[in-house]
């Protein structure tokens, strides 16, 4: 019994049907599986031009034979959803609207570009179109909270912007390593930090670290939800501590664990690996 060819790997010599009905795409390292009619559903788009060719061999492929597109793999999900039903539905508090618009321009989807374009609101200020995202439920005590914040700001000695600071915890974690040789001679590069992880409420993490926060592993997390998948774009602990201190946080706890292993069988050098967490709090 003959096995069917993998999806997206049809022979390019078949001019009548150059593409299979089910196609696998590798977009920036993210794998998507969809139908050929979906990819050609918008005439004139980049995907339409790619998948209406008579010869599929001219398209780039990855090592597994999937069609490869060198674009943002996380944002492509919204491109594909739009091509399926011509509607744009984004998560609440979607932070990458401008980047998604850039992707829509690249894929030549003018209708999607128009939906993502900022427009003038009733208050004559630029803002995103709320009708294109999932509806945000108003907080029952929002008006009361705003009134209390305004009253606090009017008190003598109140610090500007202090009313906008919310209490909460942020945990900084990192894995470090160092090598200890003979006679306790420590390697000059004694602290190697591969990545500094950030755990806590999304809104607090973004407030403190801003553009230095890498959200690629959890891009759609709403501000009031918690995450443990963010990490920083730099690897200096002191830089993270400075940012937390500037935002009014102070350290309240820390803990660490460590393991030891021989670096080489022929030497006495040992590699110590540790995982450390620092807990910060702001009142």
Secondary structure as GFF3:
##gff-version 3
##sequence-region A 1 283
A	DSSP	beta_strand	22	27	.	.	.	ID=ss1
A	DSSP	beta_strand	30	35	.	.	.	ID=ss2
A	DSSP	alpha_helix	36	39	.	.	.	ID=ss3
A	DSSP	alpha_helix	46	50	.	.	.	ID=ss4
A	DSSP	three_ten_helix	56	58	.	.	.	ID=ss5
A	DSSP	beta_strand	67	69	.	.	.	ID=ss6
A	DSSP	alpha_helix	76	85	.	.	.	ID=ss7
A	DSSP	alpha_helix	97	106	.	.	.	ID=ss8
A	DSSP	alpha_helix	110	116	.	.	.	ID=ss9
A	DSSP	beta_strand	119	120	.	.	.	ID=ss10
A	DSSP	beta_strand	126	127	.	.	.	ID=ss11
A	DSSP	three_ten_helix	130	132	.	.	.	ID=ss12
A	DSSP	alpha_helix	142	154	.	.	.	ID=ss13
A	DSSP	three_ten_helix	162	164	.	.	.	ID=ss14
A	DSSP	beta_strand	168	180	.	.	.	ID=ss15
A	DSSP	three_ten_helix	182	184	.	.	.	ID=ss16
A	DSSP	beta_strand	192	201	.	.	.	ID=ss17
A	DSSP	alpha_helix	202	209	.	.	.	ID=ss18
A	DSSP	three_ten_helix	210	212	.	.	.	ID=ss19
A	DSSP	beta_strand	213	214	.	.	.	ID=ss20
A	DSSP	beta_strand	226	232	.	.	.	ID=ss21
A	DSSP	alpha_helix	237	246	.	.	.	ID=ss22
A	DSSP	beta_strand	250	262	.	.	.	ID=ss23
A	DSSP	beta_strand	270	282	.	.	.	ID=ss24
###
